[in-house]
Amino acid sequence: MEKRPTAIPGCFELRPAISRDSRGTFVKTFHSDWFARNGLRADWREQYYSVSRRGVLRGLHFQLPPHDHAKLVYCTCGEVVDAAVDLRVGSPSYGHHVRIVLSVAEGNAVYLPSGLAHGFYTSSESATVVYNVTSVYAPAHDAGIRWNSAGIAWPTREPIVSDRDLGFPGMGEFASPFRYPA
């Protein structure tokens, strides 16, 4: 597996080795020793997946402390434009974002440390996205910022967005409890 840094400290694109033959493909998405050697949290507490149709935008989501978490995200079907926004006060990239196209064809993943808002736009007919997280879902700590408030150049200005996601505060209205480790 290859670990590629992004413009946000601690956020990485992961590129696994893919085995292809006449039967199809085989992709190893996780290896605990590799994660440990690379300083990445991997004490996964929950795993989810979502299925979305073309044009759906999910995000920008996170959990507030003390239930915040690191996250590993990848596609098992289709393609998405994935985005992360740094919400860690004191980070050299505070308020900045990265975009990474995740696809089943590439087999790539994104690793997000705690303190980043996360979302994605479904660019294929449909997409299945898997999320591994290091904390258990805590509804009272579930939060987000509005999808169009962080300067992300999404593929469309009129995505399909849930009412919940439309109700999140904008980036400029969010008082972040996240702190960048010194």
Secondary structure, DSSP 8 states (H G I E B T S, - for coil): -EEEE-SSTT-EEEE--EEEETTEEEE----HHHHHHTT------EEEEEEEETTBEEEEEEE-TTS---EEEEEEESEEEEEEEE--BT-TTTT-EEEEEEETTTT-EEEE-TTEEEEEEE-SSEEEEEEEESS---GGGEEE--TTSS----S-SS-B--HHHHTS--GGG-----B---
